[in-house]
Amino acid sequence: QSVLTQPPSVSGAPGQRVTISCTGSSSNIGSSYDVHWYQQLPGTAPKLLIYANNNRPSGVPDRFSGAKSATSASLAITGLQAEDEADYYCQSYDSSLSGSVFGTGTKVTVL
Amino acid sequence: EVQLLESGGGLVQPGGSLRLSCSASGFSFSSYAMTWVRQPPGKGLEWVSGISTSGDYTYYADSVKGRFTISRDNSKNTLSLQMNSLRAEDTALYYCARYYSSSWYSGMDVWGQGTTVTVSS
Protein backbone atom coordinates (compact mmCIF):
# COMPACT_ATOMS: atom_id res chain seq x y z
CA GLN A 1 0.00 0.00 0.00
CA SER A 2 1.70 3.18 -1.21
CA VAL A 3 1.75 6.21 1.08
CA LEU A 4 1.84 8.62 -1.87
CA THR A 5 -1.45 8.84 -3.78
CA GLN A 6 -1.72 9.76 -7.45
CA PRO A 7 -4.72 9.73 -9.80
CA PRO A 8 -4.78 6.50 -11.82
CA SER A 9 -5.02 8.33 -15.12
CA VAL A 10 -5.06 11.72 -16.78
CA SER A 11 -5.54 12.56 -20.43
CA GLY A 12 -5.31 15.50 -22.76
CA ALA A 13 -5.20 16.47 -26.39
CA PRO A 14 -1.92 17.29 -28.10
CA GLY A 15 -0.75 20.74 -27.09
CA GLN A 16 -2.79 20.85 -23.90
CA ARG A 17 -1.54 21.10 -20.32
CA VAL A 18 -2.07 18.28 -17.84
CA THR A 19 -1.15 18.02 -14.18
CA ILE A 20 -0.57 15.01 -11.96
CA SER A 21 -0.99 15.30 -8.22
CA CYS A 22 0.95 13.39 -5.56
CA THR A 23 -0.61 13.49 -2.11
CA GLY A 24 1.42 12.49 0.91
CA SER A 25 1.43 13.17 4.63
CA SER A 26 3.37 14.74 7.48
CA SER A 27 5.89 11.88 7.53
CA ASN A 28 7.01 12.33 3.95
CA ILE A 29 6.30 15.35 1.73
CA GLY A 30 5.04 17.32 4.73
CA SER A 31 8.37 16.79 6.50
CA SER A 32 10.15 18.72 3.78
CA TYR A 33 11.60 15.68 2.08
CA ASP A 34 12.17 16.29 -1.60
CA VAL A 35 9.82 14.91 -4.22
CA HIS A 36 11.12 13.34 -7.42
CA TRP A 37 9.23 12.34 -10.55
CA TYR A 38 9.82 9.51 -13.01
CA GLN A 39 8.54 8.73 -16.48
CA GLN A 40 8.22 5.10 -17.50
CA LEU A 41 7.61 4.44 -21.17
CA PRO A 42 6.08 1.04 -22.03
CA GLY A 43 8.57 -1.78 -21.62
CA THR A 44 11.38 0.40 -20.33
CA ALA A 45 12.99 1.28 -17.02
CA PRO A 46 11.87 4.44 -15.20
CA LYS A 47 13.64 7.68 -16.06
CA LEU A 48 14.24 10.53 -13.63
CA LEU A 49 12.16 13.43 -14.92
CA ILE A 50 12.18 15.96 -12.05
CA TYR A 51 14.42 15.91 -8.99
CA ALA A 52 14.26 17.83 -5.74
CA ASN A 53 10.74 19.11 -6.37
CA ASN A 54 11.30 21.33 -9.41
CA ASN A 55 14.63 20.58 -11.08
CA ARG A 56 15.02 19.00 -14.50
CA PRO A 57 18.00 16.74 -15.31
CA SER A 58 19.91 17.60 -18.43
CA GLY A 59 17.99 16.58 -21.53
CA VAL A 60 14.51 16.76 -20.05
CA PRO A 61 12.36 19.25 -21.97
CA ASP A 62 11.18 22.35 -20.14
CA ARG A 63 7.60 21.26 -20.91
CA PHE A 64 7.91 19.26 -17.70
CA SER A 65 7.81 21.11 -14.38
CA GLY A 66 7.33 20.21 -10.75
CA ALA A 67 5.93 21.94 -7.70
CA LYS A 68 5.56 21.14 -4.03
CA SER A 69 3.31 22.53 -1.32
CA ALA A 70 2.57 21.36 2.23
CA THR A 71 1.87 17.62 1.98
CA SER A 72 1.50 17.37 -1.78
CA ALA A 73 3.36 17.82 -5.03
CA SER A 74 2.45 18.07 -8.68
CA LEU A 75 3.91 17.45 -12.11
CA ALA A 76 2.78 19.58 -15.02
CA ILE A 77 3.22 18.76 -18.68
CA THR A 78 2.60 21.65 -21.05
CA GLY A 79 2.34 21.33 -24.82
CA LEU A 80 1.41 17.66 -24.49
CA GLN A 81 2.94 15.44 -27.17
CA ALA A 82 2.22 11.88 -28.29
CA GLU A 83 5.61 10.79 -26.96
CA ASP A 84 4.56 11.84 -23.44
CA GLU A 85 2.17 8.91 -23.24
CA ALA A 86 3.62 6.92 -20.34
CA ASP A 87 3.30 6.09 -16.66
CA TYR A 88 4.47 8.72 -14.19
CA TYR A 89 5.50 8.16 -10.56
CA CYS A 90 6.33 10.49 -7.71
CA GLN A 91 8.84 9.44 -5.04
CA SER A 92 9.96 10.77 -1.68
CA TYR A 93 11.33 9.62 1.67
CA ASP A 94 9.12 8.61 4.57
CA SER A 95 10.45 8.99 8.11
CA SER A 96 7.88 6.63 9.62
CA LEU A 97 8.85 3.86 7.24
CA SER A 98 12.54 4.84 7.22
CA GLY A 99 12.75 4.40 3.50
CA SER A 100 11.93 5.68 0.06
CA VAL A 101 8.35 5.57 -1.12
CA PHE A 102 6.76 5.73 -4.55
CA GLY A 103 3.42 7.06 -5.61
CA THR A 104 0.70 4.81 -6.96
CA GLY A 105 1.45 5.89 -10.51
CA THR A 106 -0.50 7.80 -13.16
CA LYS A 107 -1.03 6.80 -16.75
CA VAL A 108 -1.01 9.75 -19.14
CA THR A 109 -2.96 9.27 -22.34
CA VAL A 110 -2.67 11.63 -25.29
CA LEU A 111 -6.04 11.77 -27.02
CA GLU B 1 28.95 5.40 -20.21
CA VAL B 2 27.19 5.21 -16.86
CA GLN B 3 25.53 1.81 -16.65
CA LEU B 4 23.91 -0.66 -14.28
CA LEU B 5 23.45 -4.29 -15.30
CA GLU B 6 21.36 -6.67 -13.21
CA SER B 7 21.59 -10.44 -13.25
CA GLY B 8 20.50 -13.45 -11.22
CA GLY B 9 16.77 -13.48 -11.78
CA GLY B 10 14.85 -16.64 -12.55
CA LEU B 11 12.13 -19.05 -11.52
CA VAL B 12 12.17 -20.24 -7.91
CA GLN B 13 9.75 -22.21 -5.76
CA PRO B 14 7.97 -20.61 -2.79
CA GLY B 15 10.27 -20.69 0.22
CA GLY B 16 13.36 -20.73 -1.99
CA SER B 17 16.25 -18.32 -2.30
CA LEU B 18 17.79 -16.22 -5.04
CA ARG B 19 20.68 -13.75 -5.20
CA LEU B 20 20.51 -10.77 -7.51
CA SER B 21 23.58 -8.86 -8.61
CA CYS B 22 24.02 -5.45 -10.17
CA SER B 23 27.27 -4.53 -11.90
CA ALA B 24 28.02 -0.81 -12.07
CA SER B 25 30.29 0.91 -14.57
CA GLY B 26 31.15 4.38 -15.79
CA PHE B 27 31.02 6.16 -12.43
CA SER B 28 32.55 6.16 -8.96
CA PHE B 29 30.37 3.46 -7.45
CA SER B 30 31.54 4.03 -3.88
CA SER B 31 30.31 7.64 -3.93
CA TYR B 32 26.65 6.84 -4.34
CA ALA B 33 23.93 5.28 -2.22
CA MET B 34 22.24 2.46 -4.10
CA THR B 35 18.84 0.84 -4.07
CA TRP B 36 16.62 -1.97 -5.36
CA VAL B 37 13.17 -1.23 -6.70
CA ARG B 38 10.70 -3.82 -7.97
CA GLN B 39 7.68 -3.80 -10.22
CA PRO B 40 5.17 -6.67 -10.14
CA PRO B 41 3.68 -7.54 -13.53
CA GLY B 42 1.25 -4.83 -14.61
CA LYS B 43 1.66 -2.88 -11.37
CA GLY B 44 3.50 0.12 -10.03
CA LEU B 45 6.96 0.66 -8.61
CA GLU B 46 7.77 -0.54 -5.10
CA TRP B 47 10.93 0.46 -3.26
CA VAL B 48 12.60 -2.63 -1.76
CA SER B 49 15.89 -1.74 -0.08
CA GLY B 50 18.69 0.81 0.08
CA ILE B 51 22.32 0.90 1.17
CA SER B 52 24.73 3.66 2.08
CA THR B 53 27.94 4.40 0.21
CA SER B 54 30.08 2.38 2.59
CA GLY B 55 27.52 -0.34 3.15
CA ASP B 56 27.35 0.43 6.85
CA TYR B 57 23.72 1.45 6.71
CA THR B 58 20.94 -0.58 5.13
CA TYR B 59 17.20 -0.26 5.16
CA TYR B 60 14.27 -2.28 3.90
CA ALA B 61 10.61 -2.11 3.04
CA ASP B 62 8.46 -3.82 5.65
CA SER B 63 7.35 -6.34 3.03
CA VAL B 64 10.88 -7.79 2.73
CA LYS B 65 12.42 -7.04 6.13
CA GLY B 66 13.97 -10.13 7.67
CA ARG B 67 13.93 -12.01 4.35
CA PHE B 68 16.07 -9.88 2.02
CA THR B 69 19.62 -8.64 2.58
CA ILE B 70 21.24 -5.88 0.56
CA SER B 71 25.01 -5.59 0.31
CA ARG B 72 27.69 -3.99 -1.83
CA ASP B 73 31.31 -4.61 -2.76
CA ASN B 74 32.88 -1.29 -3.65
CA SER B 75 36.08 -2.99 -4.79
CA LYS B 76 34.10 -4.86 -7.43
CA ASN B 77 31.51 -2.16 -8.18
CA THR B 78 28.76 -4.61 -7.38
CA LEU B 79 25.44 -4.36 -5.56
CA SER B 80 23.66 -7.50 -4.39
CA LEU B 81 20.28 -8.56 -3.02
CA GLN B 82 20.02 -11.89 -1.23
CA MET B 83 16.39 -12.99 -1.22
CA ASN B 84 15.29 -15.78 1.12
CA SER B 85 11.92 -17.29 2.02
CA LEU B 86 10.52 -16.10 -1.28
CA ARG B 87 6.77 -15.74 -1.72
CA ALA B 88 4.50 -15.52 -4.73
CA GLU B 89 4.05 -11.80 -4.03
CA ASP B 90 7.79 -11.27 -4.55
CA THR B 91 7.30 -12.00 -8.25
CA ALA B 92 8.42 -8.87 -10.06
CA LEU B 93 10.92 -7.16 -12.30
CA TYR B 94 13.74 -6.05 -10.00
CA TYR B 95 15.63 -2.88 -10.84
CA CYS B 96 18.95 -1.75 -9.49
CA ALA B 97 19.18 2.04 -9.26
CA ARG B 98 21.59 4.76 -8.17
CA TYR B 99 20.61 7.60 -5.87
CA TYR B 100 21.99 10.76 -7.43
CA SER B 101 23.94 11.57 -4.28
CA SER B 102 25.24 9.85 -1.17
CA SER B 103 21.89 10.56 0.48
CA TRP B 104 18.88 8.31 0.24
CA TYR B 105 16.64 11.35 0.39
CA SER B 106 17.63 11.99 -3.20
CA GLY B 107 16.09 10.65 -6.39
CA MET B 108 17.31 7.79 -8.52
CA ASP B 109 19.05 8.97 -11.64
CA VAL B 110 20.46 5.78 -13.14
CA TRP B 111 18.51 2.55 -13.58
CA GLY B 112 19.38 -0.88 -14.89
CA GLN B 113 17.20 -2.75 -17.33
CA GLY B 114 15.87 -5.06 -14.63
CA THR B 115 15.95 -8.78 -13.92
CA THR B 116 12.82 -10.89 -13.58
CA VAL B 117 12.06 -12.96 -10.50
CA THR B 118 9.21 -15.44 -10.64
CA VAL B 119 8.15 -17.31 -7.51
CA SER B 120 5.95 -20.24 -8.40
CA SER B 121 5.62 -23.96 -7.83
HADDOCK unambig.tbl for C-alpha pairs under 7 A between the chains (distance, minus, plus):
assign (segid A and resid 33 and name CA) (segid B and resid 105 and name CA) 6.87 0.50 0.50
assign (segid A and resid 34 and name CA) (segid B and resid 105 and name CA) 6.95 0.50 0.50
assign (segid A and resid 36 and name CA) (segid B and resid 107 and name CA) 5.74 0.50 0.50
assign (segid A and resid 45 and name CA) (segid B and resid 111 and name CA) 6.62 0.50 0.50
assign (segid A and resid 45 and name CA) (segid B and resid 113 and name CA) 5.83 0.50 0.50
assign (segid A and resid 48 and name CA) (segid B and resid 108 and name CA) 6.56 0.50 0.50
assign (segid A and resid 48 and name CA) (segid B and resid 109 and name CA) 5.43 0.50 0.50
assign (segid A and resid 51 and name CA) (segid B and resid 107 and name CA) 6.10 0.50 0.50
assign (segid A and resid 93 and name CA) (segid B and resid 105 and name CA) 5.73 0.50 0.50
assign (segid A and resid 99 and name CA) (segid B and resid 59 and name CA) 6.66 0.50 0.50
assign (segid A and resid 99 and name CA) (segid B and resid 60 and name CA) 6.87 0.50 0.50
assign (segid A and resid 99 and name CA) (segid B and resid 61 and name CA) 6.87 0.50 0.50
assign (segid A and resid 100 and name CA) (segid B and resid 47 and name CA) 6.27 0.50 0.50
assign (segid A and resid 101 and name CA) (segid B and resid 47 and name CA) 6.11 0.50 0.50
assign (segid A and resid 102 and name CA) (segid B and resid 45 and name CA) 6.50 0.50 0.50
assign (segid A and resid 102 and name CA) (segid B and resid 46 and name CA) 6.38 0.50 0.50
assign (segid A and resid 102 and name CA) (segid B and resid 47 and name CA) 6.85 0.50 0.50
assign (segid A and resid 104 and name CA) (segid B and resid 44 and name CA) 6.26 0.50 0.50
assign (segid A and resid 105 and name CA) (segid B and resid 44 and name CA) 6.14 0.50 0.50
